[in-house]
């Protein structure tokens, strides 16, 4: 079966992680994603272990379901080829600052004149109507800009630290794929394309303040910012007799079940701290500490059986290595070993969504640099002689 975005052509001018993750999601859903790379390639081709130069593990995980076309956009012939592509494309997505696109003569007005149906999507640091408009941005910087390391400091040893995953890049990448899909839907209704900006900073602020704005939500504040439960230092995986367990005892029913589970069914009605969500939140640190002391008395497996019987959410704590052996992921064939034409067998993570009619799927492995240059230029109507000239002058290249 074909993917939901079959027939949609996406010009991917993005690099590193955020943009490539967004376009990989579109490719998983069936779009024909053409990854336009400079002669030096995407910088993440060198990220992580690799069997061959330019095919690092970091690159492989955000560039499947794409075709690679090398174009030197600073050369007039490369620029002309990009314009020819844009005239036939449905989406162009970039993640440099808009000012750089203008300097390349690839701004929205220029391309809209060529193709009024084009969805022109920019994924960059900050909204273009504020004083940060021209600032560069990376995942770490936006984590800092929204105050995430400050929260880590509050619940840790006082040292601000970045979250050790590229959380911003991937979150904004998902937002970008969603925005592009919505813009395509509107174009199908109106016939008209548009420019869509997806700024990292503004996209991530609600992820920070959705819970933590708290009392500052009201024009006349009803309290301080900060959600007490999430800022409790005791909010950590619980230590058991032989490991760690992640559990969340949250609503009234779960607390009643927990009290029965530990052999003290009257505790829920006896302890005023457990009366309702508000009282539990007010005493969250004490309650987390109480549960932590109780969970020290049994093994992780013993507690898991009890929590499952009581229908209280719980799961053992994974490490990077144990996650890849998780029984649920194994049973659902989440990690799929595929033969890459040049890199040999590689382990990929399948698309998570399930579709009855138009499934997302892995159709192509991550491409070598310029692997599809000839193929795409031929589709654009370039003759063999013209392609050879582009190769000889370094405007394009093949593996």
Secondary structure, DSSP 8 states (H G I E B T S, - for coil): ---TTTT-EEEEE--TTHHHHHHHHHHHTT-EEEEEE-TT--GGGGSS--SSTT--HHHHTT--SEEEEE--TTSHHHHHHHHHHHHH-SEEEE-S-HHHHHHTT--HHHHHHH-TT-EEEEEESS-TTSTTTT----HHHHHHHTTHHHHHHHHTTS-----SS-HHHHHHHHHHHHHHHHHHHHHHHHS--EEEEEEHHHHHHHHHHHHHTGGGGSSS-SS-SS-HHHH-TT-S-EE-SSSEEEE---SHHHHHHHHHHTT-TTHHHH-GGGSSHHHHHHTHHHHHHHHHHHHTTS-HHHHHHHHHHHT--EEE---HHHHTT-HHHHHTT-EEEEEETTTEEEEEE--S---SSS-----S----TTTTHHHHHHHTT--HHHHHHHHHTTSS---
